[in-house]
Amino acid sequence: MTEHRQRPRRRERGELEALVLSALREAEGPATAGWVQERLGGGLAHTTVITILTRLLAKDAVTRERAGRSFAWTPASDEAGLAAHRMRRVLDAENDRAAVLTSFVTGLGPEDERLLRELLGRPTADEESED
């Protein structure tokens, strides 16, 4: 009888980044790659964690500061802020912003559209400071 080894499940795109960010949010302050690796159960190589953190840094999703000979990492914002950042990056990559925004808004459900309209009706920070 021949044994058939099952390949490990292939992770979804962005899954490791989400796991690393989730671990960083649980930290009580800046965390090292080693801490993140331990927090994730040690199933990832240290170099893999460093690669993920470096990619997140390039996406402005995390910040880093020197901690001895390595770095300590911190999420740049909460989940909502990171989602908003990703949305802005997608929008910035398009030529016809108006068409993209129109398509986005027309694809919203009634509750989300109502919420968006409510948020857009609020004064901006600049408008509030003028008063």
TATA-V234395 format. One record per residue. N is the residue number from 1. SS is DSSP state (@ for helix, = for strand, . for the rest). BURIAL is 1 if it has 16 or more other ideal C-beta (glycine too) atoms within 10 Angstrom, else 0. D_FIRST is the distance of its C-alpha to the first C-alpha in Angstrom with 1 decimal. Layout:
N SS BURIAL D_FIRST
N SS BURIAL D_FIRST
This chain:
1 . 0 0.0
2 . 0 3.8
3 . 0 6.5
4 . 0 9.5
5 . 0 12.7
6 . 0 15.6
7 . 0 18.7
8 . 0 21.8
9 . 0 24.2
10 . 0 26.8
11 . 0 30.2
12 . 0 33.0
13 . 0 35.9
14 . 0 38.3
15 @ 0 36.1
16 @ 1 36.1
17 @ 1 39.9
18 @ 0 40.5
19 @ 1 38.6
20 @ 1 40.6
21 @ 1 43.9
22 @ 0 43.2
23 @ 1 42.7
24 @ 1 45.9
25 @ 0 47.9
26 @ 0 47.0
27 . 1 48.4
28 . 0 52.0
29 . 0 53.0
30 . 1 51.6
31 = 1 48.1
32 = 1 46.3
33 @ 1 43.0
34 @ 0 41.7
35 @ 1 43.0
36 @ 1 41.3
37 @ 1 38.0
38 @ 0 38.3
39 @ 1 39.5
40 . 1 36.3
41 . 0 34.2
42 . 0 33.5
43 . 0 30.4
44 . 1 32.2
45 . 0 33.3
46 @ 0 37.0
47 @ 0 37.4
48 @ 0 35.8
49 @ 1 38.4
50 @ 1 41.2
51 @ 0 40.1
52 @ 1 40.2
53 @ 1 43.5
54 @ 0 45.0
55 @ 0 44.0
56 @ 1 45.6
57 @ 0 48.7
58 @ 0 48.9
59 . 0 48.9
60 . 0 51.6
61 . 1 49.4
62 = 1 49.8
63 = 0 52.4
64 = 1 52.1
65 = 0 54.5
66 = 0 54.4
67 = 0 53.2
68 . 0 53.7
69 . 0 51.5
70 = 0 49.2
71 = 1 49.9
72 = 1 50.2
73 = 1 49.2
74 = 0 50.8
75 = 1 50.1
76 . 1 53.0
77 . 0 53.4
78 . 0 52.0
79 @ 0 49.4
80 @ 0 52.2
81 @ 0 53.8
82 @ 1 50.5
83 @ 0 49.9
84 @ 0 53.5
85 @ 0 53.1
86 @ 0 50.0
87 @ 0 52.1
88 @ 0 55.0
89 @ 0 52.8
90 @ 0 51.6
91 @ 0 55.2
92 @ 0 56.4
93 . 0 54.0
94 . 0 55.6
95 . 0 58.8
96 . 0 60.1
97 @ 0 60.1
98 @ 0 62.2
99 @ 0 59.8
100 @ 0 56.8
101 @ 0 58.7
102 @ 0 60.0
103 @ 0 56.6
104 @ 0 55.3
105 @ 0 58.2
106 @ 0 58.1
107 . 0 54.4
108 . 0 55.1
109 . 0 55.3
110 @ 0 58.7
111 @ 0 58.3
112 @ 0 57.0
113 @ 0 59.8
114 @ 0 62.4
115 @ 0 61.2
116 @ 0 61.3
117 @ 0 64.8
118 @ 0 65.9
119 @ 0 64.5
120 @ 0 66.2
121 . 0 69.5
122 . 0 69.6
123 . 0 71.8
124 . 0 70.0
125 @ 0 70.4
126 @ 0 73.0
127 @ 0 74.9
128 @ 0 75.0
129 @ 0 76.4
130 @ 0 79.2
131 . 0 80.7
